Each structure stands twice: as structure tokens, then as C-alpha cells.
Amino acid sequence: MSTQEVEKQDVGYETPPIADLLTLMLKNRRATGAYNEVWPRIIISDAATARDKTLLRRLGITHILNAADGPAHIHTGAEFYWDTHTEYHGIEAADSRLFSIAPFLQPAADFIHHALQGAGKLLVHCARGVSRSSTLVLAYLMIYEHLSITDAIAAVSAHRNILPNAGFLQQLRVLDTSLMQSRHASTLTVIN
């Protein structure tokens, strides 16, 4: 556990409200491209980038996480990438504040973690690379890299404009609270 996490727990860390998270994402916005490396070996992109096999090869992509999979969205699938030697994982998520993305956060984080265990390089995409894909990357950073929701947003926003919808932000807030409580409980167990 990092010193920063212990300090947050000691001062009674509380997950910020959605309005504060939106403010964090909207400050210092700048032009971002179709794809951006937002964490070492994690690229968030739009659908056009995900369909450009030549570009994917040039970028060295070994794993693809499609946050908008399915016939009604961006239906690529493992068969689309058969000749690229990439590992594929698709999530059929709607970019709606009413969609429950929470059940997909852990499996997506596990896939990202698996991709990064070796020399992998991962592309996470949805339609525009703003809401669904960023939600999955934020969850990974919170679960595996032990960042708070604000630290995860700051890390990703430093490289790409992101804006998960309000429903996704609320689900990430619940995850943040759960992770912080769990880490606090395990710290207390170790201390006692």
C-alpha cells in the first residue's frame, strides 16, 4: 500500500461526488487524437483505429478490449482480428447512464492485467474512446494499480480527454468506495 493511500485512509478518505469528478475531467482539456497511450502499454482509441489492422500492427498491439462489442455496436470480434495475432475480449456495453457496467469491470481489469503481464500492448476502444473504454481503463487502474478514482482520472486525463457518462461514474464511485474500504480493513488486520 502506498503512503498516499494510507494518508487518504487516515484522514477518512471519501469518494468524491460526481460533480467533482466531472470538474477534474473537464479542466485542462485539449485536442486529443484518435488514439492515445494513457498508461504504459495501454492505448484508448475510437472504433476507426480499432478497425485499422495496419495501424494496430505498427503500434504493436497484442490485445484488444472492445467495450462496444456486438451487432448493434462495433461488431469486430476475434474473427475480425484473426490475421493480427491479437488476443480479443469484447463487452457488449451500451453508452447509457442506465447500463450496468459494474459486472464487467473486474473481468475487463483481469483482461488488461493479463495483457500487461508479458510484453503485451493493449488497445481499449469503444465508438469514440471517451466513455465506455475509459471506464474500463479507470477500473483497471483502481483495481490493479491501487489508484483512487481521482488519481486514475488524473492519470488518464493527462493523456486523453475522457468523459464516462454519469451512470458509469456512479458505478466507478461505488467501486472506489468498496476498494478503499477493503484496503483499509486489510491494513487494520495487518496492523493488529
N, C-alpha and C positions, 0 to 999 in steps of 0.2 A: 504494500500500500504506500502510495506516495505521501510526502509531507503535506502536499496541498489537500489531498483527500482527508487526512487526519485533521488538518486545520478546519476544513469545512464541517466535519463531524463534530469537532469540539465546540464550534460556535453555533451549533444547531442548524446546520445546512438545511435549507428548504428549497425544493424545486421552484424555480421562478414561474410566475404566471405567463400565460400565452402572450400577453401584450409585451412583456419584457423580452421574450424570445423573438418575437417579430421585430421589435426595435433593433435587437442585436443583428438580425439577418439583413435588415434594410439599411443599416448605416454603412457607409463606405462602399456602396455598390458601384460597380464599374462594369465595363463591357467584358463579357466572357465569351469564349469560343464555343464551338460545337462539342468540344471535349476538353476536360481539364484534369490533370493529376491533382487530387485533393488530399492525398496521403501517400506515402511511399508505396508505389506499385498498385494504387487504386485510382482508376480513372472513372469519372462520371461523364456520361455523354447523352446525346439525343439519339433518336431512332436512326437517323440517316448515317451517323457514324457507326452504329452497331451493324448496319447492313453493308458497309463498305469493307469487304474482305481484304482488299489490298491494303487499306489503311490499318486494319487490325493486325495484319502480318507485320507491317512496318513498325507499329507501336509495340510489337512483341506480346500481344495479348494471348494468354494461355487459358483464361477462364472468363466466361460471360455470365452475368447475372441480369436477367431481363425482368424488370419489375412491372412490366406491362404485357405479359405473355397472353396468348390466347387469340382465337379467331376474331374477337371483337376489338382487339388492340393491336399489338405488334407481334404477329404470329410468325416467329422465325423458328425457334426450336432447335434441338440438337441436329436434326436432319439438314437444316439450312447451313450449318457450320461444319458439315461432315469433312470437307476438304481443308479445314483450317487447323485441325488437331487441337481444338479447344474443348474444354470441359464446360458444359452448359447447365444452367439451372434457371428455370422460369417460374415466375409467380404471377398469377392472373389477378392483378390488383387494379381496381378502379380508382381513379384520382378523384375521390369523393370524400367529403368530410364524414360521411356516414359509413364508409367502408371500414371494416375491422381489419387493419393490417397487423395488429398485435400478434396473431397466431403465426405470422410469417417472419417476425423479427429474429427470433432465435435461429430457425433454420437458415435464414439468409446470412446471419452473422457467422454461423458454423461454416457455410459455404465459403464466405470471404476468408475466414481464418484458415480453412483448408487450402485455399488457393495461395495464400501467403506463406504457408509453412515451407514450401520448397522455393524454387526460384520463379514462382508464378507471378504473372501480372494480370490484373483483373479489370474488366470493363463492367461497370454497373450502369444500366441505362433504363430509361422509360421513354416516353414520347419526346419530351423536351429536356430531360435531365435536370429537373427543378424540384419536383415534389416526391414522387414515389421512390426514385433511385436515391435521392439524398436522404430520405427517411431510413432506408435500409443501411446506408453507409453510416449515418449517425448512430443507429442502433449497434452496429458492429463496434464503433469506437467506444460506445458506452459499455458494452458487454465485455469485449476482449481487451481493449486498451485502457479500461477503467477511467474514462473521462466522464465528467459530469455532462449534462446536456448542454450547458452553456459553453464549456470547453470544447465539446465536439462541434457545436455550431461555429464557434470562432475558428477552429482549425479548418473546417471545410470552407467556410465563407471567405477565408483568406485567399482561396484559390478559385472559387466559383460562386456565382450568385445562386443561392438556393432559396426555396420558399415552400416547405411542406405545407399542405393545407391544414386548417385549424383542427380537424379531426385527427390527423396524423400527429400533429404537435401535442395534442392532449394525450394520445397513446404513448408518445415518447416521454411525456411528463410522468405518466404512471410508471413506465419502465425506470426512469431516473430515480423516482422515489423508492421503488422496490429495490433497485440495485444499491442505493445508498443505505437503506435500512439493513439490507443483508450484509453489506460490508461493515457497517457499524456493529452489528451483532457478532460477526466473526472476529472483529477487533477486540470487543469486550471479552469474548471467550478466550482469546489468546492471552489477554492481559490478566484475566482471573486465573 
